[in-house]
């Protein structure tokens, strides 16, 4: 038994566990059905498969009261600040002020206020918005200050105050709106929506009405608003103040509404609100809740920050939108969260949605748009995916057992050997959007056909050739990939050609590393050079077969051939050495053949991923021979250098070999440096020559 397991045989069903501490405990598989867990600490606990159905989580009454009080105080303060700021604006438009300091400070205030409002409306309450507002404020200050100095130097300071004031007005109402949402969250009513703005209006009125002495005493307040002393003077500055009050309140209401509707532009405020609401609430931070069940649970005020929420059942959970989660959680998306709670997604769009690890068992996703969504490790057992669009969906490790996929579009969907397709109910599917490429082409799948079809695809790799194929290069590369991946059986299963594109389907084992095999082939397939290497391998294969015997080959040609009196040639092959004598030369006797023969005598590397002297010289020889911008003289010269290096490379660590190799390598470097037109060869030399020198200890 796991020593960290906590009270394994204890039932918590319908228990009162308010404020208890289960931090770091292993409670996997236990039953908390109907339990009151408000304020309980489950942080860092292991809660795999725990049943929290109908549990009551969130914040206890005492903490709720503290939250209410804090939100109420902040709402009053922001309302008061808003009223003061609104009254502050009137000062810049009084006749006496304009006469003394000009109208520029007032204009700067108006322009900056409108700018801030537009930025908040268009960009939202984000860090980017703060940066833009700061830049705009600096520009406004510089511009207005310059104009003001032309009139009166003292005005510059007043302009700065005006700009700062306009920003304060806008932000006070923005923040006021945000905390109003928080207050509403705590109070569960819309009382706070009006409270902040009522306070702001009365505070503002107390400043711009000369006959109204505002106090915080309720008696004086009631007397004031019911007596004749409460009057509004329709002067220019009072009208400006009134407009500011309306605009500021409107901004606050706008922010409140967008935050309440979970607008992404105000996600920062939403994070503040949920974080505030989770103070003192049930804590699941960093807990492992894999396969847990929160059916019909009350979760308002819980914190699931950085918890593992894989395959949790949220069916009919309450207050989940007010739970604290990180930005990467699938619960951040309102549409996804609603799907997890209601299990209804018919004809809804979840395009590009993060549904990773979601529990969608039995969910109705008929005709849903799931294009490019991430369903990795999600479970959709018995889900209805009839006519759903699964184009480019990521379904690695996804469980579709018993799901209905009839009429679904599966274009370029991504599945792997861990994707479960057992007992899938499917009559037909489409492999292209627009109901194209129906499978089967006619009729319907028989029971089990769908699973067999795609499980076969799971164990294959498609090698795609869009510009034709070099079969010699393909065979050579495929054999090398087979050798490199000996633990996996690779066989060509099917070859298809359509619209000029050739697809070779290769079957692999269940546990094969498909990405590695695909990468090995893509890196190795090079039609431009492989044919030369194939021919070279054939020659050396023949040489190896006869290397154990001394063979003399006498070739007698017609004396009239090539006008030669004696065309006989003798070729001696011993221990892989080729020696030709007699009239003329054989094809293997040219410089390229000599170099190839010399290199072939070198030992092969014992490390597949680390080329030795033989492999490096072969690569450099191929690069020299394939360089089109190299004349015959320079090509022969370079090949002779390669041959000389191969001669001394049989024992590269020997001191005499190092001494002989150094001047040859230096000469080769110097030659490559002068090849201005052979860019590909020079590049190859820059890579290979230092590696060759390193083998000699140079």
N, C-alpha and C positions, 0 to 999 in steps of 0.2 A: 504493500500500500504506500502511496506517495505520502511522505511525512508532512508535506505542505498542505495536504487535503484537510479541509476545515469541517469538522462535524459531519462526516459523510452520511451517517444514518439519520440525521436530524431533518425533520420536515419543517419547512418555513411557510407552508401554505396558509394563507390568510393571517399570517403573523404580523405583529406590530414591531417593525425594526427601525423606526424613525431615529435618525441620528447615530445609528450603529456604525462601527468601523470594521470593514472587511478588507482593508488595504492589503494588497499583495497575496490574498488567500486564494487557494484553489477550490472553487465551488462548482466545478464542471458537473453538468448533468442534474443539478439540484432543482427543486420545484419551489418557485417563489410566487405561485399563482395567487392573485388577490392580496398580496402582501403590501403593507404600507411601508415604503422605503424612502419617504421624503427626508432629505438631508443625510441619507446614508452614504458612506464613503466606500466605493468599490474601486478606487484608483489602483492601477497595476495588478488587479486581480485577474485570475483565469476563470472565465465564465462561459466556457464552451458548452453549447447545447442547453444552457440554463433556461428554464421556462419562467418568464416574467409576465405571462398573460394576465391582463386585468390588474396588474400591479399599479399602485398609486405612487408615482415618483414626483420629484420636484422640490419645492422649497417649503420648509415648515412655517407655521404661522408666525413665530417670532421674527424669523428672517424676512418673511413677507411684509411684516409691519415696518421693519427697518428700511426695506426697499421702498415702500410706499412713502415713508417720511422723507427719505433722501430725494426721491423723484419729485415730491411736492415742493421741497425747499428749492431745488434747482429750477423747477418750473417757475416759482414765484420770482426767483432772482433773475432768470433770463427774461421774464416778462417785464420786470422793473427796469432792467438794463435796456430792453428794447424801447420802453417808453421814454427813458432818459435820452437815448440816442435820437429818437424821433423829435423830441423837443429841442435837442441840440442843433438839429438842422435849421430850425427857424432863426437862430441867432445870426446866421450868415446872410439872411435875406431881409433883415430889418433895415429900414432906410438909413438910420444913423451909422450902422456898420458899413453899409455899401458906400456911404459918403466918405467914410474915413479910410476904408481898406480896399475899395473897388469891388466890383462884382466877381472878379476872377476866383476868389476862394469858393464862393457859392457854386460857380460853374464847375470848378474842379471837383467839388463834392458830388454834384449831380452826375457828371460824366463817370466818375469812379464808381458811384453807386450802381448806375446802369450797367457798367462793365462787369462788376462783381456779380450782379444778378444774372446777366447773360451767361457768364462763365459757369455759374452754379447750375443753371437750367440746362445748358448744352453739354457740359462735361461732367457735372455731378459733383459730389462731395468726395473728391479724390486728391491724392498728393499732386497729381499733374495740375489740377485746378488751383491748388495753393501756389504752386510755382508760377503759373501764368498770372495769377492775381498779384503776386509780388512784383513780377516784371512790369505789369501794367501800372501798378502803383508808383514804381520808380519812374516810369516814363511820364506819367501824369504829373508827378511832383516836379520833374525837371522842366517840363513844358510850361506848366502853369507858373512855376517859380520864376522862370526866365521872363515871362510876360509881366508878372507882378513886379519884378525888380525894376522894370522900365518905368513903372508908375510910382512905386514907393518901396524902398528896400525892406521895410518892416512887414510888408504883405507876404513875403516868402514864408515866414514862420507861420502865418495864419493859413496859408495854402497847405502847408504840411499838416496842420491840425485838421483842416477840412477833409483832406484825403484819408487820413487815419480815421476820422469820424465816419466817413462814408463806408469804409471797410468794416468798421465796428458795427454800424447799423445793419448791414447785410448779414454779417456773420452772427450777430446776436439773435436775429430771427431764424437763421438757418439752424443754429444750435438749439434755439428754443423749440423749434419744430421737432428736432431729433429727440430731445428729452421729453417732449410731450408724448411722443410715441412710446418712450420708455415708461412714462407715468401711466399711459393707457395700458401698457402691457402689465404693469403691476396692479393697477386698480381694476382692470377688467371692465372699464367703462370709458365713455368718451368725454367724461367731465374735464379731463386735463386738456383736451383739444381746445377748449374755449378759455380755460383758466388763464393760461399765459397771455393770450391776446387781450382778454378783458383787463388784466392788470396793466398791460402795456398801454392800452387806450386811456385808462384813467390817469396813469402816471403822466402820460403825454399831455392829456387835457389839463392836468394841474399846472403844467408849465406854460402852455400857450394861451391859457385863459387868465387874464389878469384879475378877474373877480372870483377865482376859485382857489382857495387855499387847501391843497391836498394834504391829508395826514393819513396815517395808517390806522387811525382809530375808526372803528366801524360806525360809531355814532356820528362822528363828524362827517364821515364819508356819505352815509345815508342822508344826513341833513343837507349836505352840499348838493347832491344830485336831485333832491326834491324841492329845493328852494330856488328862488329867482336869481340867486347869485351865480348859478351855473349857466354861463352864456358863452357862445362861440362868436368871436369877433372875426368877421370876414375880411381880414386884412391880407395883404400879399404873403407875408411871412407865415400867417396861420394857415392859409390855403396850402402853401408848400409843405408845412408840417403835416397837415392832414393827408396830403397825397403820399408823403413818405410813410405815414402810418399805414395807409391802405396797402401800398406796394410792399412794405416790409412784412405785414401780416400775410399778404398773398404769397410771398416767398416762403414764409414759414409753413403755410398750409400746403404749398406745393411740395416742399421737402418732406413734410409729414406723410402726404399721400404717396409719393414715390417710394419712401422707405417702407411704408405699410404694404405696398404692392411688390416689394422686393426687387426694385429696379437695380440692375447691376451697377449703374453709375453711383448708387448710394450704398454700395455694399459695405463701405467702411463704417457708415452709421449703423447699418444692420448688425455688424460685428460688435459694435459698442453696445447696442441695445440687448442682444442675446447674452453678451458677456455680463452686462449689468443684471439681467434677469436671472442668471445662473448662480449669482452670489448666494452661498449657503444652500444650494440645491443638491440633488442627488449627483454624486460624482463618479462617472465612469471613465475618467481620463486615463489613457494608456492601458485600458483593460482589454483583454482578449474576449470578444463577444461572438466569436465565430459560431454560426448556427443557433444563436439565441432566439427566443420567441417573445416579442413584445406585442402580441395580438391584444387589441383593445386596452393597452396600457396608457396611463396618463403621464406624459413626459415633459410637460411645460416646466422650464427652469432646470432641466438636466444638462449636464456637460458630457458630451461624447468626444471631447477634444483629443485627437490622435489615438482614438480607440480603434481596434480592429472590428469593423462592422460587416465582415464577410458573411454573406448569405443569411443575414438577420431577417426575420419575418416581422414586418411593420404593419400587418393587416389591421386596419381600423384603429391605429394608434392615434391618440389625441395630444395636441399641443406640440407636435414634433417640429413645427416651423420655428418655435421659440426655444429649441434646444441649441446649445453651443457646440459648433463643429468647426473643423479647420477648413480652409478655402478649397482643399483638394477633395473633400468628402463628396460622395454622390448625393448627399442630402442638401447640398447648397443649391442645386438646381430645383426650382419650385415644381416644374413639370415632372421631373423624376420622383421627387418626394411624394407628389400627389399620386403618381402611379403606384408607388410602393405601399401607400396607405389604402387607396381605393381598389387596387387591382384592376382598374379599368383604363385601357389605353386604346380602345378601338378608334381607328382613323385619326389618331393623334400623331404628332411629329416629335421624334426623339433623335433627329439627325445630329450627328456629332456628339451625342450625349455620353456622359460617363456613367455607364451602368456596370462597371467592373465589380464583380463579386456580389451583384444584386440578387435578392431572392425574388424571383418572378414565377414561382411555381403556380400553375393554374391561372395566370394572368391572361386577360383577353387583349391581345395585340392584333386582332384582325384588321387588315389593311393599314397597319401602322407603318410609319416611315422611320426605319431604323438605319438608314444609310450612314455608313462611316462611324457608327456608334461602337463603343467598346463594351462588349459583353464577356470579356475574358473572365473565366472562373465563376461566371454567374450560373444560376440554376433556373431552368425554364421547364421543369418537368410538368408534363400535361398542359403546357401553355398553348393557347390558341394563336398561331401565327399564320392563319389562313390569309393568303394574298398579301402578306407583309413584305416590305422591301428590305432585304438584308444585304444590299449591295455594299461591298467592301467592309462589311462588319467584321470586327475582331472577335472571333469566337474560340479562341485558344483555351482549352480546358473547360469549355462550357458544357453543361449537362442538358441535352434536349430529349432525354428519355420520355417517351410517350407523348411528345409534343405533336401538334398538328401543323404541318408545313405545306399543305396542299395549295398550289398556286403561288407560292412564295417565289420571289426573285433572289437568286443566290449568286449573282454576278460577282466574281472576284472576292467571294467571302473567304476569310482566313480561318482555317481550322487546322488542328493537329491531331496527333495520335491520342491525346488526352480528351479530345472532344467526344462526348457520348451521344451516339445516334441510335441507341437500341430502341426497338419498338416504336419508332417514329411513325405516325399516321400520315401518310402522304400518297396522293393519287398521281400528282405530277408537279413539276417545278419548272421555272424558267431560268436559263443561264445568262440571259441578257435582258436589260430593261426594255419596257415596251412590249412585254409578253412575247419575247423572241427566244429562239433556241429552246423550244419546249422539250422536256425529257419526262417520259419517253416521247418520241415524235408522234406517236399515235397510241390510243388506248391509255391505260393507267398502270401504275406500278402494282405488282402483286405484293402481298404482305412480305416484308423483309427486303424487297428489292432496293428500296431507297438506301437503307443502311448499307447494303452490300456495295452499291454503286459508290458511295462517298467514302466508305471505309477503304475501298480499293484506291481511291484518289489519295487518301491519307498516307498510304504506303508507297507513294510514287513521287518522283521529281520530274518536272517538265523542263527539258532543255530546249530553248526556243532560238531558232535561227531565222532572222528577218531578212538577211541579205545572202541567202544561199548557204551551202555547206561544202566544206572541203572534207570529203570522206576519209582520205588518208590521215588528215590532221585530227579528225574526230576519233578514228580508231586508235591512233597513237595516244591521244590525250585520255581517252576513256580507259585504256589499259593502265596508264600511269595512275589515274584516280583509283582504279580497282586495287592496285598495289598499295597505294597510300592509305586506303581504307579497307584493309584486309579483313577486319572484324565484321564488315557488312557485305552481304552478298548483293552485288549490283548486276542487274540484267536488263537489257533493252526489252521492254514489254510491247510498245506500240509506236508506230511512226505515222504521223498525220501531216498532210499538207493542205492548207486552205488559204486562198487569197495571197499566194506567194510566200506564206510563212510556214516553215517546217517546224513541227514539234515532235521531239523524241521523248517518249515517256519511259523513264527508268524506274523499275521496281526496287524498293529497298526494304529492309527489315523494320519491325516496329520501333526498335530502339535506336535507329540510325540517326546520326546528326545531319539532318538534311541541309542545314545552312552551310555546314563545313564542306559537304560533298559538292553542293552547288558552287561554292566559292572556289574549291579546288579545280573544278572543271573550267569555270570562267577564266581563272588565272592561267591555266595551262593551255587552253585552246588558242592557237595562233597559227592560222593557215599560212601566213607569209613565210614562216621559218620551219614549220614542222616537217614538210615534205623532204627537205634536205636532211634533216635529222633521221627521218625514216630510212632513207637510202643509205645513210652512213651506218645505221644500226644493222641493216641487212648485210652490208659488206663485212662488218666486224663479227656478225653472227656466223657468217661463212668461215671467216678466219679462225674463230674460236673452235669450230668443228674440226678443223684440220691442223690445229696448233700442236697436237700431240705427236705428229709424224713429220718426217722430212720428206717433202714432196718436190719432185722435179717435173716441171711441165715444159715439154718441148713443143713449140709451135712452128710448124713448117708451112710457109706460105708459098704460093706460086711465085716463081722467080721473076715473072713478069710484073707482079703486083708492085705498084708504087715505084716501078723502075729500079727495084732493088735486086742486087745479085744474091744477097743472103739476108733473108728476112727472118731467120730463126731467132727465137728468144728463149732464154731459160729463166724460170721464176722459181726461186727457192723460198719455201715458207717453213720456218722453224721457230717455235715458241713465240708465235704471233709476230715475228719479224718478216718483213717482205724485202727481198733483195732481187732486183731485176738486172739481167745482163743480156748482152746481145745487141743486135741492131735496133735502133729506135728505142722507144720507151713505151711502157704500158700506162694506162690511165691512172693507175695508182702510183706511178712513179713521179707524177708532177708534185709541185710544192705542197698543194693542199692535201694530197694523199699521204705524203711523207709526214706532215704535221699531225694529221689524224692518227697515223700509225704510232708516232712517238707519244702522243697524248694518251693513247689507249694502253700503253705500257705502264702508265702511272696507276697507283692503287686508288680505288674508289673510296669515297668518304664512308665512314662507319656511322655517321650521324645524318639521317635523312634531311633534317631541317638546316644543316650546316654544311654548305658546299666546301669540298677540299680543293687541292691544287688542280686535280684532273677536271672537276666540274667547272671551275672558274676559267681555266684555259679553253675548255670547250665553248663556253659562253662567249669568250672574247674572240675566239676563232670564227664563230658564227656571225658575230657582229661585224668583223672585218670583211668576211665574204659577202655579206648581204648589204654592205654600204655601197649604194649606187654612185655616189659622188667621189669614189676613190679609184684612181687610175691603176692599171695593172702593175706598174712599177712599184708604186707605194703599197699596193696590196701584197705583192710578193715579199717586199721588204718587211712589212709588219708580220707576215706569217713566219718568216725566218726568225724574227725575234721570239715569236711564240714557240717555235720549234726548239730554239736554244734554251729558253726557260724550261721547257718540258724535259730537255736532256739533263739539266742539272737539278730538276725537281724530284728526282727519284728518292732523294734523301735530303729534303730541304733544311733539316736542322743541322746538317753537317757544316762545319765551318768553311770548308773549301767551296761547298755549294753556295753558301751565302756570299762569299767573295766573288764567285763567278756570276751569280744572279744580279748583284747590285748594279754593275755597269750596263747589263742588258736591259734591266727594268728602267734605269735612268734614260737610256737611249730610246726606249719605247715611249716613255713619258714625253721626251723632247719631240719625237716624231708626231705624236698625237696633238701636241700643243700647236704645231704648225699646220694642222689640217683644218683650215678655216671654213672649208665648204662641206665638211663631213660632220655635221652637227650631231647626228644620231650616234656615230661611232665615238666621237669625242665624249659624249655623255656616258656611253657605256664604259669607256676607258676610265673616266673619272670615278666610276663606281667599282669596277673590277680590279684595276691595277693596284690600288692601295690594299685590297684584300689579298691579292697575290703576294705583294711585298710583305705583308704581315705574316704570312705563312713562313717566309724565309727569315723572319725576325728582323726585318728592315724597317 
